[in-house]
């Protein structure tokens, strides 16, 4: 049984932030995958929950702290 909780609003906010970080670096999803081995397509579209481990890896990759990553993200 899957007990994962889904917060659509939060997932959308995280997805937007990840897409923005990738855009700033002018990287494709394929380039991010090649360097991190994380498939970000479903995450960026808001269709998949991201694990804390994956988010941590992506924050390191984009050179941003958790604090800065979540600074502009609001929850309902």
C-alpha positions as CSV (number, residue, x, y, z in Angstrom):
1,X,0.0,0.0,0.0
2,X,1.3,3.4,-1.0
3,X,1.1,5.9,1.9
4,X,2.7,8.8,0.1
5,X,0.9,12.1,0.5
6,X,0.5,14.5,-2.3
7,X,0.3,18.3,-2.0
8,X,-0.4,19.4,-5.5
9,X,0.3,23.1,-4.8
10,X,3.7,22.3,-3.2
11,X,4.7,19.9,-6.0
12,X,3.9,22.6,-8.5
13,X,6.0,25.2,-6.6
14,X,9.0,22.8,-6.4
15,X,8.6,21.9,-10.0
16,X,8.6,25.5,-11.1
17,X,11.7,26.2,-9.0
18,X,13.6,23.3,-10.4
19,X,12.7,24.2,-14.0
20,X,13.8,27.8,-13.3
21,X,17.2,26.7,-11.9
22,X,17.7,24.5,-15.0
23,X,16.7,27.3,-17.3
24,X,19.2,29.7,-15.7
25,X,22.0,27.3,-16.3
26,X,20.7,26.8,-19.9
27,X,20.6,23.0,-19.5
28,X,18.3,20.4,-21.1
29,X,16.6,17.7,-19.1
30,X,18.9,15.2,-20.8
31,X,22.0,17.1,-19.8
32,X,20.8,17.2,-16.1
33,X,20.1,13.4,-16.3
34,X,23.6,12.7,-17.8
35,X,25.2,14.6,-14.9
36,X,23.0,13.5,-12.0
37,X,21.2,10.3,-13.2
38,X,17.9,11.9,-12.0
39,X,15.0,11.9,-14.4
40,X,13.6,15.4,-13.9
41,X,10.9,15.5,-16.6
42,X,8.1,14.1,-14.4
43,X,9.3,16.1,-11.4
44,X,9.4,19.4,-13.4
45,X,5.9,18.8,-14.7
46,X,4.6,18.3,-11.2
47,X,3.5,14.8,-11.9
48,X,5.9,13.0,-9.5
49,X,6.8,13.5,-5.9
50,X,10.5,14.1,-5.5
51,X,12.5,12.4,-2.8
52,X,14.5,14.4,-0.3
53,X,17.6,12.5,-1.6
54,X,16.9,13.6,-5.2
55,X,16.2,17.2,-4.1
56,X,19.4,17.3,-2.1
57,X,21.4,16.0,-5.2
58,X,19.7,18.6,-7.5
59,X,20.4,21.4,-5.0
60,X,24.1,20.4,-4.9
61,X,24.1,20.2,-8.7
62,X,22.5,23.7,-9.1
63,X,24.7,25.0,-6.2
64,X,21.8,26.2,-4.1
65,X,21.2,25.5,-0.4
66,X,17.9,23.9,0.8
67,X,17.2,27.2,2.6
68,X,17.6,29.3,-0.6
69,X,15.7,26.7,-2.6
70,X,12.6,26.9,-0.3
71,X,12.9,30.7,0.4
72,X,10.4,31.7,-2.3
73,X,8.2,28.5,-2.1
74,X,4.9,29.0,-0.4
75,X,2.5,26.5,0.9
76,X,-1.2,26.8,1.0
